Each structure stands twice: as C-alpha cells, then as structure tokens.
C-alpha cells in the first residue's frame, strides 16, 4: 500500500462479502455503534429500565420494609439461639424457645396494657353526660354564653354537621380507615413473626451459601467480617432490650412507691419507648411526668427528680457497661446515623441505624484503613 493512500475503513474491512446469501439479499454494513441514533436509543432504553426498577422498588417498599425488620430481628435473636445451642439444644428447639419467649413477652405487655385502656374508655363513655352537664353549669361558660352565644353557636354547628351527609360519610370512612390500619398492623406483625422464624431457622445455611460465592482467597476474611457484623447487630439488639427493661422495672418500682396510678401501663410504655435510640427514654419520662402532673404537684416533682438522676446513671453507667462489648460507635456517628435512619425508614430505620453504623465502622477500620496503609 502506498503512503498517500487512505487507510481502509475498519467497518468496511470487517463487512461480509457482497454476495447473495440463500436468496435473502446482500448483507449491509454493521450498525455503527458511535452514531448519534444508536447512542441516544441505548441511553433512552437505559433510562426507561432504571425508571422501571425504581417504580418496582417503590411498589414493593412495604414488603422490603417487613423483610428488613424480620432480618434485623433474626440477627438480633441469633445470639440467644446460639447460647441455647451451646447448652445442648438443637437449633430447631432453640429457635422455637426464643420465638415463644418473644411472643410471650409481647402478649403479656398487651394483656397488661389493654384492660386498663378499655376500662378507662368505658368509664369515660359512661361519665360523658355528667361531664357535659358539669361543663354547662360552669359560671364562666354561662357568662360567655350570655355575652357571645357560645353554647348556641356550638349547638347550631353540631346540628349542621349531624344533618350533613358528608360528615357521616367521612366519619364512616375514618372508622373504616382505622379498622383497616389495625388489621394491617396485625397482619404485618404476623408476617414479621413468620419471616423471622424462617430467617432464624435458615440463617446458618444462608450465610454458608453466601460465603461460598466469595473467591476462596478472600473467603476467610469476608467470613470473619460478616460474623463480626452479625455479632454486633445481635449484641446491640440484646443490649438495647436490657437497658429498656431496666428502665421499665425501676420506673415501675418508683411509681409504685409514690402510688402513681396506671404504674404497670406506664412502665410498659417506658420500656417500649426505651427501645428508640437517643430520645426514647426521654419521651417515656415525659409521658410519666405528664400523668404525674394530673395527680399532684408533689408526685410530678418526685418523678422529675427521679428521671433526671436516672438518665445520668443510664447514660454514664448502665448503658456503657452493657454496650461496651457489643457496639462501639462514637457519639457523633450515633446521632447522625439515628437521624438518617429515622428519615429513611422511620422508627425501624432509627433502630437499625446504629448497628448498621457499627458494621460500616468495622469495615472502615479493618478494610479501608489497612488498604490505604499499603498504597
């Protein structure tokens, strides 16, 4: 080839010979992958696929939330299952005992909370006419009614609402919505329970199958890190339960000593709220303080002083001692992780945020930092 001759087109050199193939005509040149039409078409197709995936994930977000909650509970209960296995129980029996204990605790809490709530609601419904009569006999209200017609205005508005069909439709829809929410809540709780049972029963098999997908040269390292993350998640779950249980028991003793009403119900509420990181114990204390304010000023002062002292003991003595060997996350990372988790998944995200942050911190310390030292 002479120097002044142009180089042949690579697409033309790779084109098939111009001959008739079985009567179907002569094949043309291959499609130019650098053409604007080809690039635009493939890009648009990728955008559509990504949009379809996002829509699919959005549609099943509730299911993914239930799966995430079940997996988190399974990882949290795994240390208890392993502890029972070290005592000679088979895994199936250990899983069954742990789940029976969990269901029994929540059933006992509901049995403790529901009767007083139902009883107080019945008393309120029975005493409602007397409360209304006492309110109408109030001198200040009667003076306001004489000057501004407050009671007559309220009666007129109530009669309009009663005669309006839209009011009854919205009320009926609200009752149906509340019923659907209750049924959906029970269904979700049952689904989480069943999924947790399956995850607990199959957790060793699932982890072993996942480890076999890792190259042999890195399998030992990946297994170590994964097991350590699992241990931290389970330790955090058990530690948070222990801290909340101590808070509930001590709160019950304090309320029993000062004869505060609804001590058992308030103690269960304090324990459940104590599972929420950072702010749960404070919210529980405020609930008890609000009830004490309606009882007497002395009880409110005692409750306030008790929770101020207890918060310091829990923050600097109980919490660090229990969490020292489970998760070790700096305070700033704890706050940021809890805020991000609550923004993404609400209460579930706040519960999962701290162990997730502990796992990421472990990867940072054991993978990223050593790799940077060798570069």
C-alpha positions in Angstrom: 0.0 0.0 0.0 1.3 3.4 -0.9 1.8 6.1 1.8 -0.6 8.5 0.1 -3.5 6.0 0.0 -6.1 6.4 2.8 -6.4 3.7 5.5 -9.3 1.4 4.9 -12.4 1.9 7.0 -12.4 -0.8 9.8 -16.1 -1.3 9.4 -15.7 -1.8 5.6 -12.8 -4.3 6.2 -15.0 -6.2 8.7 -18.1 -6.2 6.4 -19.1 -9.6 4.9 -18.5 -10.2 1.3 -21.1 -8.8 -1.0 -22.8 -11.9 -2.2 -26.4 -13.2 -2.1 -26.9 -15.5 0.9 -29.6 -18.1 0.1 -31.7 -15.6 -1.8 -32.2 -13.2 1.1 -30.2 -10.3 -0.4 -26.7 -8.9 0.2 -25.9 -8.1 3.9 -25.2 -4.5 4.6 -22.6 -2.9 6.8 -22.8 -3.5 10.6 -24.6 -0.8 12.6 -22.3 2.0 13.6 -22.2 2.0 17.4 -20.9 5.5 17.5 -23.8 7.0 15.6 -26.0 9.5 17.5 -29.1 7.4 16.8 -27.5 4.3 18.4 -26.1 6.2 21.4 -29.4 8.0 22.0 -31.5 4.9 21.7 -29.4 2.8 24.1 -29.3 5.7 26.6 -33.1 6.2 26.4 -33.5 2.5 26.9 -31.3 2.5 30.0 -33.2 5.4 31.5 -36.5 3.5 30.9 -35.1 0.4 32.6 -33.8 2.4 35.6 -37.2 4.1 35.9 -39.0 0.8 35.8 -36.7 -0.6 38.5 -37.3 2.4 40.7 -41.1 2.1 40.3 -40.9 -1.6 41.1 -38.9 -1.0 44.3 -41.3 1.7 45.3 -44.3 -0.6 44.8 -42.8 -3.3 47.0 -41.3 -0.9 49.5 -43.7 -2.1 52.3 -42.7 -5.7 51.6 -39.0 -4.8 51.7 -39.6 -3.0 55.0 -41.1 -6.1 56.5 -38.2 -8.2 55.2 -35.7 -5.8 56.6 -37.4 -5.8 60.0 -37.5 -9.6 60.0 -33.9 -9.9 59.1 -32.9 -7.4 61.8 -34.9 -9.3 64.4 -33.4 -12.6 63.3 -29.8 -11.2 63.6 -30.7 -9.7 67.0 -32.1 -13.0 68.3 -29.3 -15.1 66.8 -27.0 -14.7 69.9 -29.8 -16.2 72.1 -30.2 -19.1 69.7 -26.5 -19.8 69.8 -26.4 -19.6 73.6 -29.2 -22.2 73.8 -27.3 -24.3 71.3 -24.2 -24.3 73.5 -26.4 -25.7 76.3 -27.1 -28.8 74.2 -30.3 -27.8 72.4 -30.8 -28.5 68.7 -31.2 -25.4 66.5 -34.9 -26.0 65.8 -35.7 -26.3 69.5 -33.6 -23.2 70.3 -35.4 -21.1 67.7 -38.8 -22.3 68.9 -37.9 -21.4 72.5 -36.7 -17.9 71.6 -39.7 -17.1 69.5 -42.1 -18.4 72.1 -40.4 -16.2 74.7 -40.6 -13.1 72.4 -44.3 -13.7 71.6 -45.0 -14.3 75.3 -43.3 -11.0 76.3 -45.4 -9.0 73.8 -48.6 -10.9 74.6 -48.0 -10.2 78.3 -47.4 -6.5 77.6 -50.6 -6.3 75.6 -52.5 -8.1 78.3 -51.2 -5.7 80.8 -52.0 -2.6 78.8 -55.3 -3.3 77.1 -57.6 -3.9 80.1 -56.9 -0.6 81.8 -57.3 1.2 78.4 -60.6 -0.5 77.7 -61.8 0.1 81.3 -60.9 3.8 81.2 -62.6 4.2 77.8 -65.8 2.6 79.2 -65.7 4.9 82.2 -65.2 7.9 80.0 -68.2 6.9 77.8 -70.3 6.4 80.9 -69.4 9.6 82.6 -69.6 11.7 79.4 -73.1 13.1 80.0 -72.2 14.1 83.6 -69.0 15.8 82.3 -71.1 17.7 79.8 -73.6 18.8 82.4 -70.9 20.0 84.7 -69.3 21.9 81.9 -72.6 23.6 81.1 -73.0 24.6 84.7 -69.7 26.3 84.8 -70.2 30.0 85.7 -67.6 31.3 83.3 -69.0 29.4 80.4 -72.5 30.6 81.2 -71.3 34.2 81.2 -69.6 33.7 77.8 -72.8 32.1 76.5 -74.9 35.1 77.7 -72.5 37.6 76.1 -71.4 35.8 72.9 -73.8 32.9 72.5 -71.0 30.3 72.6 -73.2 27.3 73.5 -75.9 28.1 71.0 -73.3 28.5 68.3 -71.8 25.1 69.1 -75.2 23.5 69.1 -76.0 25.0 65.7 -72.7 23.8 64.3 -73.3 20.3 65.7 -76.8 20.1 64.3 -75.5 21.2 60.8 -72.8 18.5 61.0 -75.3 15.8 62.1 -77.6 16.7 59.2 -74.8 16.8 56.7 -74.4 13.5 54.9 -70.8 14.3 54.1 -70.0 14.3 57.8 -71.3 10.8 58.3 -69.5 9.6 55.2 -66.2 11.0 56.3 -66.8 9.6 59.8 -67.6 6.2 58.4 -64.6 6.4 56.2 -62.4 7.3 59.1 -63.7 4.3 61.2 -63.1 2.0 58.2 -59.6 3.5 57.8 -58.8 2.9 61.5 -60.1 -0.6 61.2 -58.0 -1.3 58.1 -55.0 0.2 59.9 -55.5 -2.1 62.8 -55.9 -5.2 60.6 -52.9 -4.2 58.5 -50.8 -3.8 61.7 -51.7 -7.2 62.9 -51.1 -8.7 59.5 -47.7 -7.0 59.3 -46.7 -8.2 62.8 -47.7 -11.8 61.9 -45.7 -11.6 58.7 -42.7 -10.3 60.5 -43.0 -13.1 63.0 -43.2 -15.8 60.3 -40.3 -14.3 58.3 -38.2 -14.0 61.5 -38.9 -17.7 62.2 -37.7 -18.7 58.7 -34.7 -16.4 58.8 -33.6 -17.8 62.2 -34.1 -21.4 61.1 -32.1 -20.9 57.8 -29.6 -18.3 58.9 -26.5 -20.7 59.0 -27.4 -22.2 55.7 -28.0 -18.8 54.1 -24.7 -17.4 55.4 -22.8 -20.5 54.3 -24.3 -20.3 50.8 -23.3 -16.6 50.6 -19.8 -17.3 51.7 -19.3 -19.9 49.0 -19.9 -17.2 46.4 -16.8 -15.3 47.6 -13.5 -16.3 46.0 -11.5 -18.8 48.0 -8.6 -16.4 48.5 -10.8 -13.9 50.4 -13.4 -16.2 51.9 -11.9 -16.4 55.3 -11.6 -12.6 55.6 -15.2 -12.0 54.4 -16.5 -14.6 56.8 -14.7 -13.0 59.7 -16.0 -9.6 58.9 -19.6 -10.8 58.3 -19.7 -12.8 61.5 -18.4 -9.8 63.5 -21.0 -7.5 62.0 -23.7 -10.1 62.8 -22.4 -10.3 66.4 -22.5 -6.5 66.8 -26.1 -6.3 65.4 -27.2 -9.1 67.8 -25.3 -7.6 70.7 -26.8 -4.2 70.1 -30.3 -5.6 70.0 -29.9 -7.6 73.2 -28.2 -4.6 74.9 -30.9 -2.2 74.0 -33.5 -4.7 75.3 -31.6 -4.9 78.6 -31.4 -1.2 79.0 -35.1 -0.7 78.2 -36.1 -3.5 80.6 -34.0 -2.0 83.5 -35.6 1.4 82.8 -39.1 -0.1 82.9 -38.5 -2.1 86.1 -37.0 0.8 88.0 -39.8 3.1 86.8 -42.4 0.7 88.0 -40.8 0.5 91.4 -40.7 4.3 91.6 -44.3 4.7 90.6 -45.4 2.0 93.0 -43.7 3.7 95.9 -45.4 7.1 95.3 -48.7 5.3 94.4 -48.9 6.8 90.9 -51.9 5.5 89.0 -51.5 3.2 86.0 -48.0 2.3 87.1 -47.9 -1.0 85.1 -49.2 0.6 81.9 -46.7 3.5 82.2 -43.9 1.1 82.9 -44.6 -0.9 79.8 -44.8 2.3 77.8 -41.5 3.4 79.2 -39.9 0.1 78.3 -41.2 0.1 74.7 -40.2 3.8 74.2 -36.8 3.0 75.6 -36.1 0.8 72.6 -35.9 4.0 70.5 -32.3 5.2 70.4 -31.4 8.6 71.9 -34.8 10.1 72.6 -36.9 7.0 73.6 -36.1 7.2 77.3 -36.7 10.9 77.4 -40.1 10.6 75.8 -41.1 7.9 78.3 -40.0 10.1 81.1 -42.2 13.0 79.8 -45.2 10.7 79.5 -44.9 9.6 83.2 -44.3 13.3 84.2 -47.4 14.4 82.3 -49.5 11.8 84.2 -48.0 12.8 87.5 -48.9 16.4 86.8 -52.6 15.5 86.7 -52.2 13.7 90.0 -50.3 16.1 92.3 -47.5 18.6 92.2 -45.5 16.5 94.7 -45.7 13.4 92.5 -44.6 15.5 89.5 -41.6 16.8 91.4 -40.6 13.3 92.5 -40.9 11.9 89.0 -38.9 14.8 87.5 -36.1 14.4 90.0 -36.0 10.6 89.6 -35.7 10.7 85.8 -33.1 13.4 85.9 -31.0 11.3 88.2 -31.8 8.0 86.4 -30.9 9.5 83.0 -27.4 10.3 84.2 -27.0 6.8 85.7 -28.2 5.2 82.5 -26.0 7.4 80.2 -22.8 7.1 82.1 -23.1 3.7 84.0 -25.7 1.3 82.8 -25.6 2.0 79.0 -21.8 2.0 78.6 -21.4 -1.2 80.7 -23.9 -3.1 78.6 -22.9 -1.7 75.2 -19.2 -1.8 75.8 -18.7 -5.4 74.4 -21.4 -5.2 71.7 -21.2 -2.0 69.7 -18.6 0.8 70.0 -19.8 3.8 68.0 -18.7 7.4 68.7 -21.5 9.7 69.9 -21.5 12.0 66.8 -21.8 9.0 64.4 -24.6 7.6 66.6 -26.6 10.9 66.3 -26.1 11.2 62.6 -26.9 7.5 62.0 -30.1 7.7 64.0 -31.3 10.8 62.2 -30.5 9.4 58.8 -32.2 6.1 59.6 -35.3 7.8 61.0 -35.6 9.9 57.9 -35.3 6.9 55.6 -37.4 4.2 57.4 -38.9 5.9 60.4 -38.7 4.0 63.7 -37.4 0.9 62.0 -34.6 2.9 60.4 -33.7 4.5 63.8 -33.4 1.1 65.4 -31.3 -0.3 62.5 -29.1 2.7 62.1 -26.7 2.3 65.0 -25.8 -1.4 64.3 -25.5 -0.5 60.6 -23.1 2.3 61.5 -21.2 -0.2 63.7 -20.8 -2.5 60.7 -19.7 0.3 58.4 -17.2 1.5 61.1 -15.8 -2.1 61.3 -15.3 -2.2 57.5 -13.6 1.2 57.7 -11.2 0.0 60.4 -10.5 -3.4 59.0 -10.6 -2.9 55.2 -10.2 0.7 54.2 -7.6 1.9 56.6 -5.2 -1.1 56.2 -5.5 -0.8 52.4 -4.6 2.9 52.5 -1.5 2.0 54.6 -0.3 -0.4 51.9 -0.8 2.0 48.9 
